[in-house]
Amino acid sequence: TRETRNNHLVAIVREEGSNGDREMGMAFKAARFRPIDVTMTDLIKDDFSLDKFRGIVFVGGFSYADTLGAGNGWATVIENTNIKNKLQRFIQRTDTFSLGVCNGCQLMIKLGIFGTGVEIEHNTSGRFESRFSYVEVFDNSDRYNNIENTFFDGMGASKLGIWVAHGEGRFVFNKDNSDIHIPLKYIDVHGNVTMKYPYNPNGSMNSAAAISTVDGRHLAMMPHPERTIMSWQAPWIPTHWSSYKYYPWLYMFVSAYKWSTRNTIRTK
């Protein structure tokens, strides 16, 4: 059965050079998921199945030290092994979600999960950007068309700080992008969506900090929500938040848990 009674299995996938797996595992665990550490060596085994997993997450870092370009080495391994078919079957199910952060975001785009209308390029600044940026959440839920917001339910219009750390994070949309949604956009200190550097740290078109499939189930984002789920991880918080244990990014993972519970497929 794909159902788990009190928590849902989520595969935290890492490759040589990944460095965000523990924070990611902690974030999903705090949201009541059951995170499972999964290496590419695990995934490539014929007897390793994704059937019992509800989510798959590709974490941040520098797979293969970005020697072949950010995410290229990781994508090549998947494209040329049985992992590609496993991943396609997983994505085609209606009760699953996927998330890629930073290096994982670059990977998902290069695997073609969002089609051919989007690419990731070098930052316009020409350098690695590591800073605390701000983004606004744009809710894409539509109850009338059966579109549920997998990751951001109830977070629409939120304006939050988040860590970024990347050298290739610029979203480039090279044709009509009606098949994707932009759920996060960079904003300036006045809370306005912006293309201005350094508030938009990489020069992404449409100020995009993340993209998702229209149904919201598959999300790729360059900023790191897993690095800002605790209040003490943020360099600044409003004074009236000082007694809060968690920073609001935790609710992104809680949203995914609630979605998984609502969309559990029960099999005999």
Sequence and secondary structure as in RCSB ss.txt:
>XXXX:A:sequence
TRETRNNHLVAIVREEGSNGDREMGMAFKAARFRPIDVTMTDLIKDDFSLDKFRGIVFVGGFSYADTLGAGNGWA
TVIENTNIKNKLQRFIQRTDTFSLGVCNGCQLMIKLGIFGTGVEIEHNTSGRFESRFSYVEVFDNSDRYNNIENT
FFDGMGASKLGIWVAHGEGRFVFNKDNSDIHIPLKYIDVHGNVTMKYPYNPNGSMNSAAAISTVDGRHLAMMPHP
ERTIMSWQAPWIPTHWSSYKYYPWLYMFVSAYKWSTRNTIRTK
>XXXX:A:secstr
    SS  EEEEEE TTB  HHHHHHHHHHTT EEEEEEHHHHTSTT   TT SEEEE  B GGGGTTSTTHHHH
HHHHTSTHHHHHHHHHHSSS EEEEETHHHHHHHHTTTT SSEEEE  TTSS EEEEEEEEE    BGGGTB  T
TTTT TT EEEEEEEESS EEEE S  TTEEEEEEEB TTS B   TTTSSS  GGGEEEEEETTSSEEEESSBG
GGSSBGGGSS   GGGTT SB TTHHHHHHHHHHHHHT     
